[in-house]
């Protein structure tokens, strides 16, 4: 009776399945290294967050000028 680690390699020789995804491949802008084509699906709130950050930094900068 074998206990502990398996001695035959039949478990590690399972068939690997290909994962097919519907995510677009490549780049959003063909000549640009950034962003990837799936950027909009991975980070849908990015435009909103970027706008809020720009407004906050703009208000901070304007308050420093006064």
C-alpha positions as CSV (number, residue, x, y, z in Angstrom):
1,X,0.0,0.0,0.0
2,X,1.6,3.3,-1.2
3,X,1.1,6.3,0.9
4,X,2.4,9.8,0.3
5,X,3.5,11.0,-3.2
6,X,2.2,9.2,-6.2
7,X,4.8,7.1,-8.1
8,X,3.2,7.1,-11.6
9,X,2.9,10.1,-13.8
10,X,-0.6,9.4,-15.2
11,X,-2.1,12.3,-13.3
12,X,0.3,14.8,-14.8
13,X,-0.4,13.6,-18.3
14,X,-3.9,14.9,-18.5
15,X,-5.1,16.6,-21.7
16,X,-4.8,20.4,-21.6
17,X,-7.9,22.2,-22.8
18,X,-7.6,25.5,-24.6
19,X,-9.5,28.4,-23.1
20,X,-11.3,30.4,-25.8
21,X,-12.1,33.9,-24.7
22,X,-14.2,36.5,-26.5
23,X,-11.8,39.3,-25.4
24,X,-10.3,41.2,-28.3
25,X,-6.6,40.6,-28.9
26,X,-4.0,43.2,-30.0
27,X,-4.0,46.9,-29.4
28,X,-6.8,49.5,-29.2
29,X,-4.6,51.8,-31.3
30,X,-2.6,49.7,-33.8
31,X,0.6,51.7,-33.6
32,X,0.6,52.3,-29.9
33,X,2.0,49.9,-27.3
34,X,-0.7,51.0,-24.8
35,X,-3.6,50.4,-24.1
36,X,-4.4,46.8,-24.9
37,X,-7.6,46.1,-26.8
38,X,-9.3,44.6,-23.7
39,X,-8.6,47.8,-21.6
40,X,-12.1,49.1,-21.9
41,X,-13.6,45.8,-20.6
42,X,-11.1,45.4,-17.8
43,X,-11.4,48.9,-16.4
44,X,-14.8,50.4,-17.4
45,X,-14.6,53.2,-14.7
46,X,-11.3,54.5,-16.0
47,X,-12.7,57.6,-17.8
48,X,-14.7,58.6,-14.8
49,X,-11.9,58.1,-12.3
50,X,-9.5,60.0,-14.5
51,X,-11.9,62.9,-14.8
52,X,-12.3,63.1,-11.1
53,X,-8.6,63.0,-10.5
54,X,-8.0,65.8,-13.1
55,X,-10.8,67.9,-11.4
56,X,-9.3,67.4,-7.9
57,X,-5.8,68.2,-9.0
58,X,-7.1,71.3,-10.9
59,X,-8.9,72.6,-7.9
60,X,-5.9,72.0,-5.7
61,X,-3.7,73.9,-8.2
62,X,-6.1,76.8,-8.5
63,X,-6.3,77.0,-4.7
64,X,-2.5,77.3,-4.5
65,X,-2.5,80.2,-7.0
66,X,-4.9,82.3,-4.8
